[in-house]
Amino acid sequence: MGSPSFHELKKQASFFFKEKIKTARLALTDVTPAELLTEEATEEDAWPPDTRTIGLISRAAFEVDDYWRIVDILHKRLWKFDKERWRVSYKALVILDHLLTHGPERISEEFQCDKEVIKEMTTFHHLDQERYACIGC
């Protein structure tokens, strides 16, 4: 087999550095693994959060400290909704949906203040420029 392409090397290096940054944040700051999972699950990338990650987040939400950290991240992601970076808020909504059915009961009360931004998201339509297909129409 030939040597790996520049793109592959760049991808591997990026993954390596991200992992090292996560490890450093866990060791040197007040961040928790649940907080990191929630941040990663709501990043801008095109892939939705996976079922395993969402399950870990919902289980962590039953711990008081992790609950407040997860809620804080989701509030921030929802309130940052804009039409250019919609994936972040959408992913927060996916996690919130799971927490409403599998997380602590107080989640529904906690997100009452986000009703307006969630309503705004219901009218959002995204046209995929590459495929010319309207998502949400």
N, CA, C and O atoms as a GROMACS GRO file, in nm:
protein
  548
    1MET      N    1   0.083  -0.119   0.000
    1MET     CA    2   0.000   0.000   0.000
    1MET      C    3   0.087   0.124   0.000
    1MET      O    4   0.197   0.123   0.055
    2GLY      N    5   0.038   0.228  -0.060
    2GLY     CA    6   0.111   0.354  -0.067
    2GLY      C    7   0.108   0.428   0.066
    2GLY      O    8   0.038   0.389   0.160
    3SER      N    9   0.182   0.534   0.071
    3SER     CA   10   0.184   0.614   0.192
    3SER      C   11   0.054   0.694   0.205
    3SER      O   12  -0.012   0.722   0.104
    4PRO      N   13   0.017   0.730   0.328
    4PRO     CA   14  -0.108   0.804   0.348
    4PRO      C   15  -0.102   0.941   0.281
    4PRO      O   16   0.005   1.002   0.272
    5SER      N   17  -0.215   0.987   0.236
    5SER     CA   18  -0.221   1.117   0.170
    5SER      C   19  -0.206   1.229   0.272
    5SER      O   20  -0.217   1.208   0.393
    6PHE      N   21  -0.180   1.347   0.222
    6PHE     CA   22  -0.167   1.464   0.308
    6PHE      C   23  -0.296   1.487   0.385
    6PHE      O   24  -0.294   1.523   0.503
    7HIS      N   25  -0.409   1.466   0.318
    7HIS     CA   26  -0.539   1.485   0.381
    7HIS      C   27  -0.556   1.390   0.500
    7HIS      O   28  -0.604   1.431   0.605
    8GLU      N   29  -0.516   1.264   0.483
    8GLU     CA   30  -0.526   1.166   0.591
    8GLU      C   31  -0.435   1.203   0.708
    8GLU      O   32  -0.476   1.194   0.824
    9LEU      N   33  -0.313   1.245   0.677
    9LEU     CA   34  -0.220   1.286   0.783
    9LEU      C   35  -0.274   1.407   0.859
    9LEU      O   36  -0.263   1.415   0.981
   10LYS      N   37  -0.331   1.500   0.786
   10LYS     CA   38  -0.388   1.620   0.847
   10LYS      C   39  -0.505   1.582   0.939
   10LYS      O   40  -0.519   1.636   1.048
   11LYS      N   41  -0.586   1.490   0.893
   11LYS     CA   42  -0.702   1.443   0.970
   11LYS      C   43  -0.656   1.373   1.098
   11LYS      O   44  -0.712   1.397   1.205
   12GLN      N   45  -0.556   1.288   1.088
   12GLN     CA   46  -0.504   1.218   1.205
   12GLN      C   47  -0.441   1.314   1.305
   12GLN      O   48  -0.461   1.301   1.426
   13ALA      N   49  -0.366   1.411   1.255
   13ALA     CA   50  -0.304   1.509   1.343
   13ALA      C   51  -0.410   1.593   1.414
   13ALA      O   52  -0.397   1.622   1.533
   14SER      N   53  -0.513   1.630   1.342
   14SER     CA   54  -0.621   1.708   1.402
   14SER      C   55  -0.689   1.630   1.514
   14SER      O   56  -0.714   1.684   1.622
   15PHE      N   57  -0.718   1.503   1.488
   15PHE     CA   58  -0.780   1.418   1.589
   15PHE      C   59  -0.688   1.406   1.711
   15PHE      O   60  -0.734   1.416   1.825
   16PHE      N   61  -0.559   1.384   1.687
   16PHE     CA   62  -0.463   1.370   1.796
   16PHE      C   63  -0.460   1.495   1.883
   16PHE      O   64  -0.464   1.485   2.006
   17PHE      N   65  -0.455   1.612   1.822
   17PHE     CA   66  -0.450   1.737   1.898
   17PHE      C   67  -0.580   1.763   1.974
   17PHE      O   68  -0.578   1.812   2.086
   18LYS      N   69  -0.692   1.730   1.912
   18LYS     CA   70  -0.820   1.747   1.982
   18LYS      C   71  -0.827   1.660   2.106
   18LYS      O   72  -0.873   1.703   2.211
   19GLU      N   73  -0.780   1.536   2.093
   19GLU     CA   74  -0.779   1.445   2.208
   19GLU      C   75  -0.687   1.496   2.318
   19GLU      O   76  -0.721   1.489   2.436
   20LYS      N   77  -0.571   1.548   2.280
   20LYS     CA   78  -0.477   1.601   2.380
   20LYS      C   79  -0.536   1.725   2.450
   20LYS      O   80  -0.517   1.742   2.570
   21ILE      N   81  -0.605   1.809   2.376
   21ILE     CA   82  -0.669   1.926   2.435
   21ILE      C   83  -0.778   1.883   2.533
   21ILE      O   84  -0.790   1.939   2.642
   22LYS      N   85  -0.858   1.782   2.495
   22LYS     CA   86  -0.960   1.731   2.586
   22LYS      C   87  -0.898   1.678   2.715
   22LYS      O   88  -0.947   1.707   2.824
   23THR      N   89  -0.791   1.601   2.702
   23THR     CA   90  -0.723   1.545   2.818
   23THR      C   91  -0.670   1.657   2.907
   23THR      O   92  -0.684   1.650   3.030
   24ALA      N   93  -0.611   1.758   2.848
   24ALA     CA   94  -0.559   1.871   2.925
   24ALA      C   95  -0.672   1.947   2.995
   24ALA      O   96  -0.658   1.985   3.111
   25ARG      N   97  -0.782   1.968   2.926
   25ARG     CA   98  -0.896   2.037   2.988
   25ARG      C   99  -0.949   1.959   3.108
   25ARG      O  100  -0.982   2.017   3.211
   26LEU      N  101  -0.956   1.826   3.094
   26LEU     CA  102  -1.004   1.744   3.205
   26LEU      C  103  -0.908   1.751   3.324
   26LEU      O  104  -0.952   1.756   3.439
   27ALA      N  105  -0.779   1.751   3.296
   27ALA     CA  106  -0.679   1.750   3.403
   27ALA      C  107  -0.657   1.887   3.466
   27ALA      O  108  -0.633   1.896   3.587
   28LEU      N  109  -0.666   1.993   3.387
   28LEU     CA  110  -0.624   2.124   3.436
   28LEU      C  111  -0.737   2.222   3.465
   28LEU      O  112  -0.714   2.326   3.528
   29THR      N  113  -0.858   2.191   3.422
   29THR     CA  114  -0.968   2.285   3.445
   29THR      C  115  -1.080   2.214   3.520
   29THR      O  116  -1.069   2.097   3.557
   30ASP      N  117  -1.187   2.286   3.541
   30ASP     CA  118  -1.301   2.236   3.617
   30ASP      C  119  -1.403   2.166   3.527
   30ASP      O  120  -1.516   2.143   3.570
   31VAL      N  121  -1.367   2.132   3.406
   31VAL     CA  122  -1.459   2.069   3.312
   31VAL      C  123  -1.479   1.921   3.348
   31VAL      O  124  -1.388   1.856   3.399
   32THR      N  125  -1.600   1.871   3.322
   32THR     CA  126  -1.630   1.729   3.350
   32THR      C  127  -1.644   1.654   3.218
   32THR      O  128  -1.666   1.716   3.114
   33PRO      N  129  -1.631   1.521   3.221
   33PRO     CA  130  -1.650   1.443   3.098
   33PRO      C  131  -1.788   1.466   3.035
   33PRO      O  132  -1.800   1.470   2.913
   34ALA      N  133  -1.891   1.479   3.117
   34ALA     CA  134  -2.026   1.504   3.064
   34ALA      C  135  -2.033   1.638   2.992
   34ALA      O  136  -2.101   1.651   2.890
   35GLU      N  137  -1.965   1.736   3.046
   35GLU     CA  138  -1.961   1.868   2.984
   35GLU      C  139  -1.892   1.861   2.847
   35GLU      O  140  -1.940   1.918   2.749
   36LEU      N  141  -1.780   1.790   2.842
   36LEU     CA  142  -1.709   1.773   2.714
   36LEU      C  143  -1.796   1.699   2.613
   36LEU      O  144  -1.800   1.736   2.496
   37LEU      N  145  -1.865   1.594   2.657
   37LEU     CA  146  -1.953   1.519   2.568
   37LEU      C  147  -2.062   1.609   2.511
   37LEU      O  148  -2.094   1.602   2.392
   38THR      N  149  -2.120   1.693   2.596
   38THR     CA  150  -2.227   1.782   2.552
   38THR      C  151  -2.174   1.884   2.453
   38THR      O  152  -2.240   1.915   2.353
   39GLU      N  153  -2.056   1.938   2.479
   39GLU     CA  154  -1.996   2.032   2.385
   39GLU      C  155  -1.969   1.966   2.251
   39GLU      O  156  -2.001   2.022   2.146
   40GLU      N  157  -1.911   1.846   2.253
   40GLU     CA  158  -1.880   1.775   2.129
   40GLU      C  159  -2.006   1.737   2.052
   40GLU      O  160  -2.011   1.745   1.930
   41ALA      N  161  -2.109   1.695   2.126
   41ALA     CA  162  -2.232   1.651   2.062
   41ALA      C  163  -2.306   1.765   1.994
   41ALA      O  164  -2.390   1.742   1.907
   42THR      N  165  -2.275   1.887   2.034
   42THR     CA  166  -2.343   2.003   1.976
   42THR      C  167  -2.250   2.092   1.894
   42THR      O  168  -2.275   2.211   1.879
   43GLU      N  169  -2.145   2.033   1.841
   43GLU     CA  170  -2.053   2.109   1.755
   43GLU      C  171  -2.114   2.131   1.617
   43GLU      O  172  -2.218   2.075   1.585
   44GLU      N  173  -2.049   2.212   1.537
   44GLU     CA  174  -2.098   2.254   1.406
   44GLU      C  175  -2.092   2.145   1.298
   44GLU      O  176  -2.156   2.160   1.194
   45ASP      N  177  -2.018   2.038   1.320
   45ASP     CA  178  -2.002   1.938   1.215
   45ASP      C  179  -2.137   1.883   1.166
   45ASP      O  180  -2.240   1.900   1.232
   46ALA      N  181  -2.135   1.818   1.052
   46ALA     CA  182  -2.259   1.776   0.986
   46ALA      C  183  -2.325   1.654   1.049
   46ALA      O  184  -2.442   1.628   1.022
   47TRP      N  185  -2.254   1.578   1.130
   47TRP     CA  186  -2.309   1.454   1.184
   47TRP      C  187  -2.389   1.479   1.311
   47TRP      O  188  -2.345   1.556   1.396
   48PRO      N  189  -2.504   1.415   1.324
   48PRO     CA  190  -2.582   1.430   1.447
   48PRO      C  191  -2.515   1.356   1.562
   48PRO      O  192  -2.434   1.267   1.539
   49PRO      N  193  -2.548   1.392   1.686
   49PRO     CA  194  -2.491   1.319   1.799
   49PRO      C  195  -2.536   1.173   1.795
   49PRO      O  196  -2.651   1.144   1.763
   50ASP      N  197  -2.445   1.082   1.828
   50ASP     CA  198  -2.480   0.940   1.823
   50ASP      C  199  -2.558   0.899   1.949
   50ASP      O  200  -2.555   0.968   2.051
   51THR      N  201  -2.626   0.787   1.938
   51THR     CA  202  -2.713   0.738   2.044
   51THR      C  203  -2.637   0.713   2.174
   51THR      O  204  -2.687   0.743   2.282
   52ARG      N  205  -2.518   0.658   2.164
   52ARG     CA  206  -2.437   0.630   2.283
   52ARG      C  207  -2.405   0.760   2.358
   52ARG      O  208  -2.418   0.766   2.480
   53THR      N  209  -2.364   0.861   2.286
   53THR     CA  210  -2.330   0.989   2.347
   53THR      C  211  -2.451   1.052   2.414
   53THR      O  212  -2.442   1.102   2.526
   54ILE      N  213  -2.564   1.050   2.344
   54ILE     CA  214  -2.686   1.108   2.401
   54ILE      C  215  -2.726   1.032   2.528
   54ILE      O  216  -2.769   1.093   2.626
   55GLY      N  217  -2.711   0.900   2.527
   55GLY     CA  218  -2.741   0.820   2.645
   55GLY      C  219  -2.651   0.855   2.763
   55GLY      O  220  -2.697   0.865   2.876
   56LEU      N  221  -2.522   0.874   2.736
   56LEU     CA  222  -2.427   0.912   2.841
   56LEU      C  223  -2.462   1.049   2.899
   56LEU      O  224  -2.453   1.070   3.020
   57ILE      N  225  -2.500   1.141   2.812
   57ILE     CA  226  -2.538   1.275   2.857
   57ILE      C  227  -2.663   1.268   2.945
   57ILE      O  228  -2.670   1.332   3.049
   58SER      N  229  -2.762   1.189   2.902
   58SER     CA  230  -2.886   1.182   2.981
   58SER      C  231  -2.862   1.116   3.116
   58SER      O  232  -2.924   1.156   3.215
   59ARG      N  233  -2.776   1.016   3.124
   59ARG     CA  234  -2.744   0.956   3.253
   59ARG      C  235  -2.667   1.054   3.342
   59ARG      O  236  -2.691   1.060   3.463
   60ALA      N  237  -2.576   1.129   3.282
   60ALA     CA  238  -2.499   1.227   3.360
   60ALA      C  239  -2.588   1.339   3.413
   60ALA      O  240  -2.557   1.399   3.516
   61ALA      N  241  -2.697   1.368   3.344
   61ALA     CA  242  -2.786   1.476   3.385
   61ALA      C  243  -2.853   1.448   3.519
   61ALA      O  244  -2.908   1.540   3.580
   62PHE      N  245  -2.850   1.325   3.566
   62PHE     CA  246  -2.907   1.293   3.697
   62PHE      C  247  -2.814   1.331   3.811
   62PHE      O  248  -2.855   1.332   3.927
   63GLU      N  249  -2.688   1.363   3.779
   63GLU     CA  250  -2.593   1.412   3.879
   63GLU      C  251  -2.606   1.565   3.884
   63GLU      O  252  -2.607   1.630   3.779
   64VAL      N  253  -2.617   1.621   4.003
   64VAL     CA  254  -2.646   1.764   4.019
   64VAL      C  255  -2.546   1.853   3.946
   64VAL      O  256  -2.586   1.941   3.870
   65ASP      N  257  -2.417   1.832   3.967
   65ASP     CA  258  -2.316   1.917   3.905
   65ASP      C  259  -2.320   1.906   3.753
   65ASP      O  260  -2.319   2.007   3.683
   66ASP      N  261  -2.326   1.784   3.702
   66ASP     CA  262  -2.332   1.764   3.557
   66ASP      C  263  -2.462   1.819   3.499
   66ASP      O  264  -2.463   1.871   3.388
   67TYR      N  265  -2.570   1.807   3.574
   67TYR     CA  266  -2.699   1.860   3.528
   67TYR      C  267  -2.686   2.007   3.490
   67TYR      O  268  -2.725   2.048   3.381
   68TRP      N  269  -2.631   2.086   3.582
   68TRP     CA  270  -2.622   2.231   3.558
   68TRP      C  271  -2.525   2.264   3.445
   68TRP      O  272  -2.547   2.360   3.372
   69ARG      N  273  -2.420   2.188   3.431
   69ARG     CA  274  -2.325   2.210   3.322
   69ARG      C  275  -2.388   2.177   3.186
   69ARG      O  276  -2.371   2.251   3.090
   70ILE      N  277  -2.460   2.066   3.180
   70ILE     CA  278  -2.527   2.025   3.056
   70ILE      C  279  -2.634   2.128   3.019
   70ILE      O  280  -2.642   2.171   2.904
   71VAL      N  281  -2.716   2.166   3.116
   71VAL     CA  282  -2.822   2.264   3.093
   71VAL      C  283  -2.764   2.396   3.043
   71VAL      O  284  -2.818   2.457   2.951
   72ASP      N  285  -2.655   2.439   3.104
   72ASP     CA  286  -2.592   2.565   3.064
   72ASP      C  287  -2.546   2.561   2.918
   72ASP      O  288  -2.569   2.656   2.843
   73ILE      N  289  -2.483   2.452   2.879
   73ILE     CA  290  -2.437   2.439   2.740
   73ILE      C  291  -2.556   2.438   2.645
   73ILE      O  292  -2.552   2.505   2.542
   74LEU      N  293  -2.661   2.363   2.678
   74LEU     CA  294  -2.778   2.357   2.590
   74LEU      C  295  -2.846   2.492   2.578
   74LEU      O  296  -2.889   2.531   2.469
   75HIS      N  297  -2.858   2.566   2.690
   75HIS     CA  298  -2.915   2.701   2.683
   75HIS      C  299  -2.834   2.789   2.587
   75HIS      O  300  -2.890   2.856   2.501
   76LYS      N  301  -2.703   2.787   2.602
   76LYS     CA  302  -2.617   2.869   2.517
   76LYS      C  303  -2.630   2.830   2.370
   76LYS      O  304  -2.637   2.917   2.283
   77ARG      N  305  -2.634   2.702   2.343
   77ARG     CA  306  -2.643   2.656   2.204
   77ARG      C  307  -2.778   2.695   2.143
   77ARG      O  308  -2.784   2.736   2.027
   78LEU      N  309  -2.885   2.684   2.221
   78LEU     CA  310  -3.017   2.722   2.169
   78LEU      C  311  -3.024   2.871   2.141
   78LEU      O  312  -3.077   2.913   2.038
   79TRP      N  313  -2.971   2.951   2.232
   79TRP     CA  314  -2.980   3.096   2.216
   79TRP      C  315  -2.887   3.150   2.109
   79TRP      O  316  -2.901   3.265   2.068
   80LYS      N  317  -2.792   3.070   2.063
   80LYS     CA  318  -2.702   3.113   1.956
   80LYS      C  319  -2.759   3.080   1.818
   80LYS      O  320  -2.689   3.090   1.718
   81PHE      N  321  -2.885   3.040   1.813
   81PHE     CA  322  -2.945   3.000   1.686
   81PHE      C  323  -2.936   3.113   1.583
   81PHE      O  324  -2.979   3.225   1.609
   82ASP      N  325  -2.881   3.081   1.468
   82ASP     CA  326  -2.889   3.168   1.352
   82ASP      C  327  -2.892   3.081   1.228
   82ASP      O  328  -2.860   2.963   1.233
   83LYS      N  329  -2.931   3.139   1.119
   83LYS     CA  330  -2.954   3.062   0.997
   83LYS      C  331  -2.826   3.009   0.933
   83LYS      O  332  -2.832   2.917   0.851
   84GLU      N  333  -2.712   3.064   0.969
   84GLU     CA  334  -2.584   3.016   0.914
   84GLU      C  335  -2.527   2.899   0.994
   84GLU      O  336  -2.470   2.806   0.937
   85ARG      N  337  -2.543   2.903   1.124
   85ARG     CA  338  -2.488   2.798   1.211
   85ARG      C  339  -2.600   2.724   1.282
   85ARG      O  340  -2.598   2.708   1.404
   86TRP      N  341  -2.697   2.680   1.208
   86TRP     CA  342  -2.817   2.618   1.262
   86TRP      C  343  -2.791   2.481   1.324
   86TRP      O  344  -2.867   2.438   1.412
   87ARG      N  345  -2.688   2.412   1.281
   87ARG     CA  346  -2.663   2.276   1.331
   87ARG      C  347  -2.639   2.271   1.482
   87ARG      O  348  -2.683   2.177   1.548
   88VAL      N  349  -2.570   2.370   1.534
   88VAL     CA  350  -2.540   2.373   1.678
   88VAL      C  351  -2.670   2.374   1.758
   88VAL      O  352  -2.686   2.295   1.852
   89SER      N  353  -2.762   2.461   1.722
   89SER     CA  354  -2.890   2.470   1.793
   89SER      C  355  -2.975   2.347   1.768
   89SER      O  356  -3.043   2.298   1.858
   90TYR      N  357  -2.972   2.297   1.646
   90TYR     CA  358  -3.050   2.177   1.613
   90TYR      C  359  -3.004   2.058   1.698
   90TYR      O  360  -3.086   1.983   1.750
   91LYS      N  361  -2.872   2.042   1.710
   91LYS     CA  362  -2.819   1.932   1.789
   91LYS      C  363  -2.854   1.948   1.937
   91LYS      O  364  -2.882   1.850   2.006
   92ALA      N  365  -2.853   2.072   1.986
   92ALA     CA  366  -2.895   2.097   2.124
   92ALA      C  367  -3.040   2.056   2.142
   92ALA      O  368  -3.078   2.001   2.245
   93LEU      N  369  -3.122   2.084   2.041
   93LEU     CA  370  -3.263   2.046   2.045
   93LEU      C  371  -3.280   1.894   2.044
   93LEU      O  372  -3.368   1.841   2.112
   94VAL      N  373  -3.198   1.824   1.969
   94VAL     CA  374  -3.202   1.677   1.966
   94VAL      C  375  -3.170   1.621   2.106
   94VAL      O  376  -3.238   1.530   2.153
   95ILE      N  377  -3.069   1.676   2.170
   95ILE     CA  378  -3.032   1.630   2.304
   95ILE      C  379  -3.141   1.666   2.404
   95ILE      O  380  -3.175   1.586   2.491
   96LEU      N  381  -3.195   1.786   2.392
   96LEU     CA  382  -3.304   1.828   2.480
   96LEU      C  383  -3.424   1.735   2.466
   96LEU      O  384  -3.485   1.696   2.565
   97ASP      N  385  -3.457   1.699   2.343
   97ASP     CA  386  -3.568   1.607   2.318
   97ASP      C  387  -3.545   1.475   2.392
   97ASP      O  388  -3.637   1.421   2.454
   98HIS      N  389  -3.424   1.424   2.386
   98HIS     CA  390  -3.392   1.298   2.455
   98HIS      C  391  -3.400   1.316   2.606
   98HIS      O  392  -3.452   1.230   2.677
   99LEU      N  393  -3.350   1.428   2.656
   99LEU     CA  394  -3.353   1.453   2.800
   99LEU      C  395  -3.496   1.467   2.852
   99LEU      O  396  -3.525   1.428   2.966
  100LEU      N  397  -3.585   1.520   2.770
  100LEU     CA  398  -3.724   1.535   2.813
  100LEU      C  399  -3.790   1.399   2.838
  100LEU      O  400  -3.879   1.388   2.923
  101THR      N  401  -3.749   1.298   2.765
  101THR     CA  402  -3.809   1.166   2.782
  101THR      C  403  -3.724   1.072   2.867
  101THR      O  404  -3.778   0.978   2.925
  102HIS      N  405  -3.593   1.095   2.876
  102HIS     CA  406  -3.506   1.002   2.948
  102HIS      C  407  -3.423   1.068   3.058
  102HIS      O  408  -3.346   0.999   3.124
  103GLY      N  409  -3.438   1.195   3.078
  103GLY     CA  410  -3.358   1.265   3.177
  103GLY      C  411  -3.439   1.300   3.300
  103GLY      O  412  -3.550   1.252   3.319
  104PRO      N  413  -3.383   1.385   3.384
  104PRO     CA  414  -3.452   1.428   3.506
  104PRO      C  415  -3.583   1.502   3.472
  104PRO      O  416  -3.593   1.568   3.369
  105GLU      N  417  -3.682   1.490   3.559
  105GLU     CA  418  -3.812   1.552   3.535
  105GLU      C  419  -3.805   1.703   3.527
  105GLU      O  420  -3.884   1.765   3.455
  106ARG      N  421  -3.715   1.764   3.599
  106ARG     CA  422  -3.709   1.911   3.603
  106ARG      C  423  -3.658   1.975   3.474
  106ARG      O  424  -3.658   2.097   3.461
  107ILE      N  425  -3.615   1.894   3.379
  107ILE     CA  426  -3.566   1.946   3.251
  107ILE      C  427  -3.673   2.031   3.183
  107ILE      O  428  -3.644   2.138   3.130
  108SER      N  429  -3.796   1.984   3.184
  108SER     CA  430  -3.903   2.058   3.115
  108SER      C  431  -3.923   2.196   3.175
  108SER      O  432  -3.949   2.292   3.102
  109GLU      N  433  -3.912   2.207   3.306
  109GLU     CA  434  -3.925   2.338   3.371
  109GLU      C  435  -3.807   2.428   3.336
  109GLU      O  436  -3.822   2.548   3.314
  110GLU      N  437  -3.689   2.368   3.330
  110GLU     CA  438  -3.566   2.444   3.306
  110GLU      C  439  -3.565   2.513   3.170
  110GLU      O  440  -3.506   2.620   3.156
  111PHE      N  441  -3.629   2.452   3.071
  111PHE     CA  442  -3.621   2.506   2.936
  111PHE      C  443  -3.746   2.584   2.893
  111PHE      O  444  -3.765   2.612   2.775
  112GLN      N  445  -3.831   2.617   2.989
  112GLN     CA  446  -3.948   2.700   2.959
  112GLN      C  447  -3.906   2.836   2.902
  112GLN      O  448  -3.974   2.893   2.817
  113CYS      N  449  -3.794   2.888   2.950
  113CYS     CA  450  -3.745   3.019   2.905
  113CYS      C  451  -3.695   3.015   2.761
  113CYS      O  452  -3.673   3.121   2.701
  114ASP      N  453  -3.677   2.896   2.704
  114ASP     CA  454  -3.628   2.883   2.568
  114ASP      C  455  -3.739   2.862   2.465
  114ASP      O  456  -3.712   2.835   2.348
  115LYS      N  457  -3.863   2.873   2.509
  115LYS     CA  458  -3.976   2.847   2.419
  115LYS      C  459  -3.974   2.935   2.294
  115LYS      O  460  -4.006   2.887   2.185
  116GLU      N  461  -3.938   3.060   2.309
  116GLU     CA  462  -3.940   3.153   2.194
  116GLU      C  463  -3.838   3.114   2.088
  116GLU      O  464  -3.869   3.116   1.969
  117VAL      N  465  -3.718   3.080   2.129
  117VAL     CA  466  -3.615   3.043   2.031
  117VAL      C  467  -3.651   2.910   1.966
  117VAL      O  468  -3.623   2.889   1.848
  118ILE      N  469  -3.713   2.820   2.041
  118ILE     CA  470  -3.756   2.693   1.984
  118ILE      C  471  -3.867   2.717   1.882
  118ILE      O  472  -3.870   2.652   1.776
  119LYS      N  473  -3.958   2.809   1.912
  119LYS     CA  474  -4.063   2.845   1.816
  119LYS      C  475  -4.002   2.903   1.689
  119LYS      O  476  -4.045   2.872   1.578
  120GLU      N  477  -3.901   2.987   1.706
  120GLU     CA  478  -3.832   3.045   1.591
  120GLU      C  479  -3.769   2.936   1.504
  120GLU      O  480  -3.769   2.946   1.382
  121MET      N  481  -3.716   2.834   1.568
  121MET     CA  482  -3.653   2.724   1.494
  121MET      C  483  -3.756   2.645   1.413
  121MET      O  484  -3.720   2.586   1.311
  122THR      N  485  -3.881   2.644   1.454
  122THR     CA  486  -3.982   2.567   1.380
  122THR      C  487  -4.013   2.629   1.245
  122THR      O  488  -4.065   2.561   1.157
  123THR      N  489  -3.984   2.756   1.228
  123THR     CA  490  -4.010   2.822   1.100
  123THR      C  491  -3.888   2.826   1.010
  123THR      O  492  -3.894   2.878   0.899
  124PHE      N  493  -3.777   2.771   1.056
  124PHE     CA  494  -3.653   2.772   0.980
  124PHE      C  495  -3.655   2.666   0.871
  124PHE      O  496  -3.696   2.552   0.894
  125HIS      N  497  -3.611   2.704   0.752
  125HIS     CA  498  -3.597   2.612   0.639
  125HIS      C  499  -3.455   2.624   0.586
  125HIS      O  500  -3.405   2.735   0.565
  126HIS      N  501  -3.391   2.511   0.565
  126HIS     CA  502  -3.254   2.511   0.513
  126HIS      C  503  -3.253   2.451   0.373
  126HIS      O  504  -3.302   2.340   0.352
  127LEU      N  505  -3.198   2.523   0.280
  127LEU     CA  506  -3.184   2.473   0.144
  127LEU      C  507  -3.041   2.427   0.126
  127LEU      O  508  -2.948   2.508   0.130
  128ASP      N  509  -3.022   2.298   0.106
  128ASP     CA  510  -2.890   2.242   0.087
  128ASP      C  511  -2.840   2.282  -0.053
  128ASP      O  512  -2.891   2.232  -0.153
  129GLN      N  513  -2.743   2.370  -0.057
  129GLN     CA  514  -2.695   2.424  -0.184
  129GLN      C  515  -2.631   2.317  -0.272
  129GLN      O  516  -2.637   2.328  -0.395
  130GLU      N  517  -2.571   2.215  -0.212
  130GLU     CA  518  -2.505   2.111  -0.290
  130GLU      C  519  -2.605   2.017  -0.355
  130GLU      O  520  -2.583   1.967  -0.466
  131ARG      N  521  -2.713   1.992  -0.287
  131ARG     CA  522  -2.811   1.896  -0.338
  131ARG      C  523  -2.938   1.963  -0.387
  131ARG      O  524  -3.024   1.898  -0.446
  132TYR      N  525  -2.950   2.092  -0.363
  132TYR     CA  526  -3.068   2.169  -0.402
  132TYR      C  527  -3.197   2.105  -0.349
  132TYR      O  528  -3.301   2.106  -0.415
  133ALA      N  529  -3.188   2.052  -0.230
  133ALA     CA  530  -3.306   1.994  -0.166
  133ALA      C  531  -3.338   2.078  -0.043
  133ALA      O  532  -3.248   2.119   0.030
  134CYS      N  533  -3.462   2.104  -0.022
  134CYS     CA  534  -3.503   2.183   0.092
  134CYS      C  535  -3.527   2.091   0.210
  134CYS      O  536  -3.610   2.000   0.204
  135ILE      N  537  -3.453   2.115   0.318
  135ILE     CA  538  -3.467   2.036   0.440
  135ILE      C  539  -3.562   2.112   0.532
  135ILE      O  540  -3.538   2.228   0.566
  136GLY      N  541  -3.668   2.047   0.572
  136GLY     CA  542  -3.763   2.111   0.663
  136GLY      C  543  -3.876   2.182   0.591
  136GLY      O  544  -3.954   2.251   0.656
  137CYS      N  545  -3.887   2.167   0.460
  137CYS     CA  546  -3.993   2.234   0.385
  137CYS      C  547  -4.118   2.147   0.382
  137CYS      O  548  -4.219   2.186   0.324
   0.00000   0.00000   0.00000
